[in-house]
Amino acid sequence: MALLPVPTALKQILAEITPLPSETVHISQGWNRVLAEDVVSPENIPPFPNSAMDGYAVRAADIAAANRTAPVILPVTGSIAAGAAAVPSLTPGTAVRIMTGAPVPDGADTVIRFEDTSEFITHPNLPDDHVAFFEAAPQGANVRHTGEDISAGKVVLRKGYPLRPQDIGVLAAIGRAEVAVTRRPRVGILATGDELIDLDESLSPGKIRNSNGYTQAAQIAAYGATPIPLGIARDTNADLVSKLEAGLAQGLDLLITSAGVSAGDYDVVKNVLKSRGAMHFWQVDIKPGKPLAFGNIDGVPLIGLPGNPVASVVAFEVFARAAILKLAGYASVEKPVLKATLTEDVTNSGRQHYMRAYLYCTGTDYRVTTRGSGVTVQGSGILSSLVWANVLLVVPSGTKFLPAGSKVDAWLLDWHGPEIPTSP
């Protein structure tokens, strides 16, 4: 059977995925939810001219001649606090004391900070209720103008993007208590295999623990969906169908299985897809992760990941991640990529290879290495190597050799600190 190119397989999967409907949530519950609407501001931010400093509101023309040796002295006619409702107009040739955020009075066009006045700089024989200005300033200095941040009628947040903390702040600033977001996808996780046991069981000959189920649950949650664990299905059509039907009864939007999709005698997922639903493909031109099934059961898309732990993680990142993001209403499902310089020669089988690698910054460019984890092979069962990796290095399909110094694509997985690492 011919291997399906990765872009073709991904396109087929996404063609079967429809974004979920929206729901309304309070903005306090909106973090990392994907906007289902464009948000238009109903008001100006700030809603009135206000001071950006603690200082004095003046006319710039009245202090144009001020300097350190010849300050300009003006009478102080009042004081304005933040939140003041009644604000008197400024008379030319006078100054008004003003706090940060307070409304700038009519007649004033500039605010001079305290540090440039006799509040901070001693001036002899200064009359009471007067202030000396030691610096001139351009008109408009330290004044926040109406709508300079956000103007009424402006689209401030776009549909299809997840809400970040700063976005929640913008919603609060424009008075939006609630917002429409796409419903969180409910993703069922089903491991398959007679060899699998759960965490509360003791290892015995021929058995391994179900690491894939827990890895996938964390991956699903990391991309903003709700994981629904369905347990372990044994290598029979009857048990697999029973577990899938139990999952479907929980209102799933996507099913993810692991194992049971290769060419072995007990690989039952593709057989169930053929008999109970539809199977679109089951082999992809990817390394690791060639045995990858895609179909649907009762109209619910199913992605059958390979059983080897690394292959499962990689196939999830390439295919399941994109499906989840589309379900969640994301405007783009592209993976963040950096161009980096390869530090060593790399050989490849010719399939599109997603190699575990480590990206670091030299100060002038990004470099990426496939070595340094203590693991000498890129085997699909070496799960510990993914703990070391922070990127997947993409070797394109058809490429069998990349020399050191090549520019390559690095798919970002994560960083383990506040800054991009500077050494492998």
C-alpha positions in Angstrom: 0.0 0.0 0.0 1.4 3.4 -1.0 2.2 5.7 1.9 0.2 8.9 2.0 2.2 12.1 2.2 1.9 13.9 5.5 0.3 17.1 3.9 -2.3 15.0 2.1 -3.1 13.0 5.2 -3.4 16.2 7.3 -5.6 17.8 4.7 -7.9 14.8 4.6 -8.3 14.8 8.4 -9.0 18.5 8.6 -11.6 18.2 5.8 -13.6 16.0 8.1 -13.4 18.3 11.1 -15.9 21.0 11.7 -15.4 23.7 14.4 -17.7 23.3 17.4 -20.6 25.7 18.2 -20.0 28.6 20.6 -21.1 29.2 24.2 -21.1 32.4 26.3 -18.8 32.5 29.3 -17.9 35.2 31.9 -14.5 36.7 31.1 -13.2 35.3 34.4 -13.6 31.9 32.8 -12.3 33.0 29.4 -8.5 32.4 29.7 -7.3 30.1 26.9 -10.7 29.8 25.4 -11.0 30.5 21.6 -13.0 33.6 20.6 -16.1 32.7 18.5 -16.7 36.4 17.6 -14.8 39.6 16.7 -14.9 41.9 19.7 -15.7 45.5 18.9 -15.1 48.2 21.6 -18.3 50.2 22.4 -16.3 53.0 24.0 -13.0 54.9 23.9 -10.1 53.9 26.1 -9.2 56.1 27.8 -12.7 57.7 27.9 -11.3 61.2 28.6 -7.9 63.0 28.5 -6.0 62.1 31.7 -2.6 62.5 33.2 0.1 59.9 32.7 2.1 61.3 35.7 1.8 62.8 39.1 2.5 66.5 38.4 1.1 69.8 37.3 -1.4 70.4 34.4 -0.4 73.6 32.5 -0.4 75.2 29.1 2.9 74.3 27.3 3.1 77.9 26.1 3.2 79.2 29.7 6.3 77.3 30.6 8.1 77.4 27.2 11.0 79.5 28.6 11.6 77.3 31.7 15.1 76.0 32.4 17.3 75.1 35.4 18.8 78.5 35.8 15.6 80.5 35.1 12.5 78.6 36.1 9.0 79.8 35.3 6.8 80.3 38.4 3.0 79.9 38.2 0.3 80.1 40.8 -1.4 76.8 41.8 -5.2 77.1 41.6 -6.3 73.6 42.6 -5.7 69.9 42.8 -7.3 67.1 40.9 -7.3 63.5 42.1 -7.9 60.3 40.1 -11.6 59.7 39.9 -12.6 63.3 40.2 -16.0 64.1 38.7 -16.0 67.9 38.8 -12.9 69.4 37.2 -12.5 73.2 37.0 -11.0 74.7 33.8 -7.5 75.9 33.8 -6.9 79.7 33.6 -4.0 80.7 31.3 -0.9 81.5 33.3 -1.8 79.1 36.2 -1.1 75.5 37.1 -3.2 72.7 38.7 -1.8 69.9 40.7 -2.8 66.6 39.2 -2.5 62.9 40.0 -1.9 60.0 37.6 -5.2 59.0 35.9 -7.0 62.2 36.9 -8.9 64.1 34.2 -6.9 66.9 32.5 -8.8 70.2 32.9 -10.1 72.1 30.0 -7.5 74.7 29.0 -4.5 72.5 30.0 -2.6 70.7 27.2 0.5 69.4 29.1 1.5 67.7 32.3 4.8 68.4 33.9 6.0 65.7 36.4 6.8 66.6 40.0 10.5 65.7 39.4 10.9 68.8 37.1 9.3 71.2 39.5 9.9 72.7 43.0 8.2 69.6 44.4 11.6 68.0 44.0 14.0 70.9 43.3 14.5 73.5 45.9 13.8 77.1 44.8 14.4 80.0 47.3 11.7 82.5 48.2 8.9 80.7 46.4 5.6 82.2 47.4 2.9 80.0 48.9 0.6 78.3 46.5 3.1 78.7 43.6 5.2 76.2 41.8 8.5 76.6 39.9 9.0 74.7 36.6 12.6 73.9 35.7 11.9 72.2 32.4 9.9 73.1 29.3 7.9 70.4 27.5 6.2 70.0 24.2 2.4 70.4 24.0 0.7 67.1 24.9 3.5 65.7 27.1 2.3 63.2 29.7 -1.3 63.5 28.6 -3.2 60.3 27.6 -5.7 61.4 25.0 -9.3 60.2 24.5 -9.2 56.9 22.6 -5.5 56.8 22.2 -5.4 53.2 23.4 -8.7 51.9 21.9 -11.2 53.9 19.9 -14.9 53.2 19.9 -16.0 50.9 17.0 -12.5 49.3 16.7 -12.1 45.5 16.5 -9.9 44.8 19.5 -9.9 41.0 19.5 -10.3 38.7 16.5 -12.3 35.5 16.2 -10.3 32.3 16.2 -7.6 33.3 18.7 -7.3 32.0 22.3 -7.7 34.6 25.1 -4.6 35.5 27.0 -4.4 37.3 30.3 -3.9 40.6 28.6 -6.9 40.0 26.3 -9.1 39.4 29.4 -7.8 42.8 30.6 -8.9 44.5 27.4 -12.4 42.9 27.7 -12.7 44.2 31.2 -11.5 47.7 30.1 -14.2 48.0 27.5 -16.9 46.7 29.8 -17.4 43.2 28.4 -18.5 40.9 31.2 -19.2 38.0 28.9 -17.8 36.7 25.6 -18.6 34.1 23.0 -16.1 31.3 22.8 -16.0 27.9 21.0 -17.0 25.0 23.1 -14.1 22.9 24.4 -13.7 19.7 22.4 -14.4 16.5 24.3 -11.7 14.0 23.2 -12.0 10.3 24.0 -8.7 8.4 24.7 -8.6 4.6 24.3 -5.5 2.5 24.5 -5.6 -1.0 22.9 -3.5 -4.1 23.6 -3.6 -7.3 25.7 -0.1 -6.3 27.0 -1.3 -3.1 28.7 -1.9 -2.6 32.4 -2.9 0.5 34.4 -0.9 2.2 37.1 -2.5 0.3 40.0 -1.5 -3.1 38.6 1.8 -4.9 39.2 4.0 -5.7 36.3 4.1 -9.3 35.2 5.8 -11.1 32.3 4.8 -9.7 28.9 3.0 -6.7 30.4 3.7 -2.9 30.1 2.1 0.1 31.6 -0.3 2.3 29.6 1.9 5.4 29.3 0.2 6.5 26.0 -3.2 7.1 27.7 -1.7 9.5 30.2 0.6 11.2 27.7 -2.3 11.8 25.3 -4.6 13.1 28.1 -1.9 15.7 29.0 -1.4 16.6 25.3 -5.2 17.1 24.8 -5.4 19.3 27.9 -2.4 21.3 26.8 -4.3 22.2 23.6 -7.4 23.4 25.4 -9.6 20.3 25.0 -11.1 18.0 27.6 -9.7 14.5 27.8 -12.1 11.7 28.4 -10.2 8.5 29.4 -11.9 5.4 28.1 -9.5 2.8 29.6 -7.8 -0.1 27.8 -9.5 -2.2 25.1 -8.2 -5.7 24.7 -7.2 -7.1 21.2 -10.7 -8.2 20.2 -13.2 -6.5 18.0 -15.9 -7.0 20.6 -14.0 -5.3 23.5 -12.9 -2.5 21.2 -16.4 -1.9 20.0 -17.8 -2.0 23.5 -15.3 0.6 24.7 -15.9 2.9 21.7 -19.6 2.8 22.1 -19.3 3.6 25.8 -17.2 6.6 24.8 -19.6 7.8 22.1 -22.4 7.7 24.7 -20.4 10.5 26.5 -20.9 13.0 23.7 -17.4 12.9 22.2 -16.2 15.2 19.4 -13.1 13.2 18.6 -11.8 9.7 19.4 -8.1 9.0 19.7 -6.8 5.4 20.0 -3.3 4.1 20.4 -2.0 0.9 18.9 -4.0 -1.6 16.8 -3.4 0.1 13.5 -0.3 -1.6 12.0 -0.2 -4.8 10.0 -0.1 -7.3 12.9 -2.5 -10.1 13.5 -4.0 -8.4 16.6 -4.2 -4.8 15.2 -8.0 -4.4 15.5 -8.7 -0.7 15.2 -8.6 -0.5 11.4 -10.8 -3.6 11.2 -13.4 -2.0 13.4 -13.3 1.2 11.4 -13.9 -0.8 8.2 -16.8 -2.8 9.7 -18.5 -0.2 12.0 -17.7 3.1 10.3 -15.4 4.4 7.6 -11.6 4.2 7.3 -10.0 6.8 5.0 -6.3 5.7 5.3 -4.0 3.9 7.7 -0.4 4.3 6.5 1.4 7.7 6.2 4.8 8.7 4.9 6.1 9.7 8.3 8.8 8.6 10.7 8.1 7.7 13.4 4.4 6.9 13.1 3.8 5.3 9.7 0.8 3.2 10.9 -1.8 5.9 11.5 -5.5 5.3 10.8 -8.1 7.9 10.2 -11.8 7.3 9.9 -15.1 7.8 11.8 -17.5 5.8 13.9 -21.1 7.0 14.1 -20.0 10.3 12.5 -17.3 11.0 15.2 -13.8 11.3 13.7 -11.3 8.7 15.0 -7.5 9.1 14.8 -5.7 5.8 15.4 -2.2 6.6 16.6 0.6 4.0 16.6 1.4 2.2 19.8 5.1 3.0 20.2 5.3 5.9 22.7 7.4 8.3 20.6 5.5 7.5 17.4 2.3 8.2 19.3 3.5 11.6 20.6 4.8 12.7 17.2 1.7 11.6 15.3 -0.4 13.4 17.9 1.6 16.6 17.3 1.3 16.3 13.6 -2.3 15.2 13.2 -4.4 15.1 16.4 -3.2 18.5 17.6 -4.4 20.1 14.3 -7.7 18.4 14.5 -8.3 19.5 18.1 -7.4 23.1 17.3 -9.8 23.2 14.4 -12.6 21.7 16.5 -11.8 24.4 19.1 -12.2 27.2 16.4 -8.6 28.3 16.0 -8.0 30.6 13.0 -4.7 28.7 12.4 -3.6 25.2 13.3 0.0 25.7 12.1 2.7 24.6 14.5 5.2 27.3 15.7 8.4 26.8 13.7 11.9 28.3 13.8 14.6 28.1 11.2 17.8 26.7 12.9 21.3 25.6 11.9 21.9 21.8 12.2 25.0 21.1 14.2 25.7 17.6 12.9 25.1 15.4 9.8 21.8 13.6 9.8 20.8 10.6 7.7 17.3 9.5 7.0 15.2 6.7 5.5 13.5 9.1 3.0 10.2 9.3 4.9 9.3 12.7 6.5 11.1 12.4 9.7 10.3 14.3 12.9 13.4 13.8 15.0 13.7 14.6 18.7 16.1 17.5 19.0 17.2 20.3 21.1 17.1 24.0 20.0 19.3 26.6 21.6 20.4 30.2 20.9 24.1 31.2 20.4 23.3 34.9 20.6 23.4 35.3 16.8 21.3 32.4 15.6 19.4 29.3 16.5 21.1 25.9 16.4 19.6 22.5 16.7 21.1 19.1 17.7 19.8 15.6 17.7 22.4 14.5 20.2 22.9 15.1 23.9 20.1 13.2 25.6 22.2 10.2 26.4 20.2 8.2 23.9 22.1 7.2 20.8 19.2 6.2 18.6 15.9 7.8 17.5 13.9 4.7 18.2 10.1 5.1 18.4 10.1 3.4 21.8 12.6 5.7 23.5 10.1 7.9 25.4 12.7 9.3 27.7 14.4 11.1 24.8 11.3 13.3 24.5 12.0 14.6 28.0 15.3 16.0 26.7 13.9 17.4 23.4 12.3 20.8 23.1 11.7 20.6 19.4 11.0 18.2 16.6 13.5 18.6 13.7 11.7 18.1 10.4 13.6 16.2 7.7 11.4 16.6 4.6 10.1 13.6 2.7 12.6 12.3 0.1 15.6 13.7 2.0 18.1 11.0 3.0 21.0 13.2 4.1 21.4 16.6 5.7 24.9 17.9 6.3 25.9 19.9 9.3 25.2 23.6 8.7 21.9 23.0 6.9 19.0 25.3 7.7 16.2 23.2 9.0 12.7 23.6 10.4 12.3 23.1 14.1 8.8 22.5 15.5 8.6 24.1 18.9 7.5 21.8 21.7 8.2 23.8 24.8 10.9 25.6 26.9 11.8 24.5 30.4 12.6 28.0 31.6 12.0 31.7 31.1 14.5 32.1 28.3 15.5 30.2 25.2 18.4 27.9 26.2 21.9 29.0 25.2 23.5 25.6 25.2 22.5 22.0 24.5 
